[in-house]
Amino acid sequence: MSTRARIPQSQVTGPYGALVKRMGKKMGGGELPEGVGVMWHNRKVLNFGFGLGRKSDKWDACDDSLKAYASMAAAAKIGCEFCLDLHYFKVHNEGMDERKAREVPRWRESDVFTPLERDAMEYAEAMSATPPTVTDELSDRLLAQIGPAALVELAASIALMNFYSRSNVALGISAHGFAASCDLAPLARPSEPVASAA
């Protein structure tokens, strides 16, 4: 992934810009996230993204932790460091299990997740593949465990993460350091595959 945005940041100005700066600096440990400056070039798109986030935060049919881990798994699959960083920070601020959130990038190797959480993260990865690889068996397992309303919400949450993650990766928006501003341990990294001896 790029280490700098592929579009230069715009000056965030005006009364709305002042509000956005205050919110961004509060979250980002004093600095406005680079992504805000990039997205400021098209405020209709920026507002759309903010609006989707605010509206989806009100959904309540699916457990928030399950949605957070699944969303982080989708971001990890796509390679969006910004989304992983932001969601780790969000988990911390909302009192969810930070230890589990930290392990999401290596969830297949980790022993901290429940079978349901593993199914949700597998579902997130399958939805985030191109083309999607969700199976009937996986969907049936989740449906039996959480019910139809929660599964619809889980799928929509993962789809939203794909929207944010794919946009950020394409635009070269990288991690901002939200988690570091809270002194959270760095996100775990998957182990490198061990090369077999010839």
C-alpha positions in Angstrom: 0.0 0.0 0.0 1.1 3.6 -0.6 2.7 5.4 2.3 1.1 8.7 1.2 -2.2 9.7 -0.2 -2.5 9.6 -4.0 -4.4 12.9 -4.0 -2.9 15.9 -2.1 -4.9 17.1 0.9 -7.2 20.0 0.4 -7.4 22.9 2.9 -10.3 22.1 5.3 -12.0 25.5 5.6 -15.2 27.3 6.6 -17.5 26.8 9.6 -18.2 23.1 8.7 -14.4 22.6 8.2 -13.8 24.0 11.7 -16.3 21.5 13.1 -14.7 18.6 11.1 -11.2 19.7 12.3 -12.3 19.7 16.0 -13.8 16.2 15.7 -10.9 14.9 13.7 -8.3 16.3 16.0 -10.1 15.0 19.1 -10.1 11.5 17.6 -6.7 11.7 16.1 -4.6 12.8 19.0 -4.4 16.4 17.9 -4.0 16.0 14.2 -6.6 16.0 11.4 -6.5 12.6 9.7 -5.0 12.8 6.2 -8.1 11.1 4.8 -10.3 14.0 5.8 -8.1 16.4 3.8 -8.2 14.1 0.8 -12.0 13.6 1.0 -12.5 17.4 1.5 -12.1 17.7 -2.3 -15.6 16.3 -2.6 -17.7 17.2 0.4 -20.7 15.5 -0.9 -18.8 12.2 -0.8 -17.3 13.0 2.6 -20.8 13.8 4.0 -22.2 10.7 2.5 -19.5 8.6 4.2 -20.0 10.3 7.5 -23.8 10.0 7.2 -23.6 6.2 6.5 -21.4 5.8 9.6 -23.8 7.7 11.8 -26.8 5.9 10.6 -25.2 2.4 10.8 -24.1 3.1 14.4 -27.8 3.1 15.3 -28.4 -0.4 14.0 -29.1 -2.8 16.9 -30.1 -6.2 15.6 -26.6 -7.6 15.7 -24.0 -7.6 18.5 -21.7 -4.6 18.2 -18.6 -6.6 19.0 -19.4 -9.2 16.4 -19.9 -6.4 13.8 -16.6 -4.7 14.9 -14.5 -7.9 14.6 -16.2 -8.8 11.2 -15.6 -5.3 9.9 -12.0 -5.4 11.0 -11.5 -8.8 9.3 -12.9 -7.3 6.1 -10.5 -4.3 6.4 -7.6 -6.7 7.0 -8.6 -8.8 4.0 -8.7 -5.7 1.8 -5.6 -4.2 3.3 -7.0 -0.9 4.8 -4.7 0.1 7.6 -6.7 3.2 8.2 -9.9 1.2 8.8 -8.2 -1.3 11.1 -6.6 1.5 13.1 -9.9 3.4 13.4 -11.9 0.3 14.4 -9.3 -0.7 17.0 -9.7 2.8 18.5 -13.5 2.5 18.3 -13.4 -0.8 20.2 -11.3 0.8 22.9 -13.6 3.8 23.2 -16.8 1.7 23.3 -15.5 -0.7 26.0 -15.3 -3.8 23.8 -12.6 -6.5 24.2 -9.4 -4.8 23.0 -7.5 -8.1 23.3 -9.8 -9.7 20.7 -9.7 -6.6 18.5 -5.9 -6.6 18.5 -5.9 -10.2 17.3 -8.4 -9.8 14.4 -5.6 -9.6 11.7 -4.5 -13.1 12.8 -7.9 -14.5 13.8 -7.3 -17.8 12.2 -4.2 -18.4 14.3 -5.5 -16.9 17.5 -7.3 -18.8 20.3 -9.2 -15.9 21.8 -12.3 -16.0 19.6 -15.6 -17.9 20.0 -16.9 -20.2 17.2 -19.5 -17.5 16.4 -16.9 -14.8 16.1 -14.8 -17.0 13.8 -17.8 -17.7 11.6 -18.5 -13.9 11.4 -14.9 -13.1 10.4 -14.9 -15.9 7.9 -18.1 -14.5 6.5 -16.5 -11.0 6.3 -13.5 -12.4 4.4 -15.7 -14.4 2.1 -17.9 -11.3 1.4 -14.7 -9.2 0.7 -13.2 -11.6 -1.8 -13.6 -10.8 -5.5 -15.9 -12.5 -6.4 -17.5 -13.1 -3.0 -17.1 -16.7 -1.8 -19.8 -17.0 0.9 -21.1 -20.5 1.0 -24.6 -21.8 1.9 -23.1 -23.7 4.8 -21.4 -20.7 6.4 -24.5 -18.6 5.9 -26.7 -21.3 7.4 -24.4 -21.6 10.5 -24.6 -17.8 11.1 -28.4 -17.8 10.5 -28.9 -20.5 13.1 -26.8 -18.6 15.6 -27.9 -15.0 15.2 -31.1 -15.0 13.2 -32.2 -13.3 10.0 -32.3 -9.6 11.2 -28.8 -9.8 12.7 -27.4 -11.6 9.6 -28.8 -8.9 7.3 -27.2 -6.3 9.6 -23.9 -8.1 9.7 -23.8 -8.4 5.9 -24.6 -4.7 5.5 -21.9 -3.7 8.1 -19.3 -5.8 6.2 -20.5 -4.2 2.9 -20.0 -0.7 4.3 -16.5 -1.7 5.5 -15.8 -2.7 1.9 -17.0 0.7 0.7 -14.7 2.5 3.1 -11.7 0.2 2.8 -11.6 -0.1 -0.9 -11.9 3.7 -1.3 -9.1 4.3 1.3 -6.8 1.8 -0.3 -7.4 3.2 -3.8 -6.8 6.7 -2.6 -3.7 5.7 -0.7 -5.1 6.8 2.7 -3.0 5.0 5.4 -3.2 4.5 9.1 -3.4 7.7 11.2 -2.4 6.4 14.6 -5.7 6.5 16.4 -4.8 3.4 18.4 -1.4 4.7 19.3 -2.9 7.9 20.6 -4.7 5.7 23.2 -1.4 3.8 24.0 -3.0 0.6 22.6 -0.6 -2.2 21.7 0.0 -2.5 17.9 -2.3 -4.7 16.0 -1.1 -8.3 15.8 0.3 -9.5 12.5 -0.3 -12.9 11.0 2.7 -15.2 11.3 4.7 -15.7 8.2 4.2 -19.1 6.6 7.1 -21.5 7.4 8.9 -22.5 4.2 9.1 -26.3 3.9 12.5 -27.9 3.5 13.2 -29.1 0.0 
